[in-house]
């Protein structure tokens, strides 16, 4: 359960960071 939580949190953080990075480039 904890592993799933960590993966989900990491994935969410990655998505947010990527979206922000792409937004900055655009």
ZATI-859366 format. One line per field, with one value per atom (N, C-alpha, C): x, y, z; atom name. Coordinates in pm, whole numbers. Example, Ala and Ser with C-alpha at 12.3 -4.5 7.8 and 13.67 -1.06 7.14 Angstrom:
<recs>
c1	1319	1230	1320	1285	1367	1290 $
c2	-569	-450	-330	-225	-106	3 $
c3	780	780	780	708	714	787 $
atom	N	CA	C	N	CA	C $
</recs>
This chain:
<recs>
c1	84	0	88	189	277	349	392	463	375	246	153	139	134	120	241	359	482	485	449	449	349	230	126	172	231	278	389	481	591	539	445	388	315	238	163	260	365	465	532	563	626	534	405	308	296	288	276	401	518	643	654	616	622	526	407	306	357	416	467	583	670	786	741	644	592	524	454	383	484	597	701	760	785	841	744	615	514	499 $
c2	-120	0	126	124	241	262	151	160	227	189	247	397	435	576	655	600	666	683	576	582	686	686	782	925	948	1082	1127	1036	1068	1098	1016	1035	1169	1200	1326	1444	1437	1544	1560	1447	1450	1516	1482	1538	1689	1730	1873	1947	1891	1955	1966	1858	1857	1960	1968	2063	2206	2233	2367	2399	2301	2320	2349	2272	2292	2427	2467	2595	2709	2694	2797	2810	2694	2695	2761	2725	2781	2930 $
c3	0	0	0	84	92	-41	-103	-230	-335	-337	-434	-409	-283	-246	-295	-275	-316	-469	-539	-686	-736	-676	-716	-690	-574	-540	-635	-664	-754	-894	-940	-1073	-1081	-977	-974	-977	-897	-891	-1028	-1094	-1225	-1327	-1323	-1416	-1396	-1270	-1239	-1285	-1258	-1296	-1448	-1518	-1664	-1721	-1667	-1715	-1695	-1579	-1549	-1643	-1667	-1753	-1895	-1945	-2080	-2091	-1984	-1983	-1992	-1922	-1923	-2064	-2128	-2263	-2360	-2345	-2434	-2405 $
atom	N	CA	C	N	CA	C	N	CA	C	N	CA	C	N	CA	C	N	CA	C	N	CA	C	N	CA	C	N	CA	C	N	CA	C	N	CA	C	N	CA	C	N	CA	C	N	CA	C	N	CA	C	N	CA	C	N	CA	C	N	CA	C	N	CA	C	N	CA	C	N	CA	C	N	CA	C	N	CA	C	N	CA	C	N	CA	C	N	CA	C $
</recs>
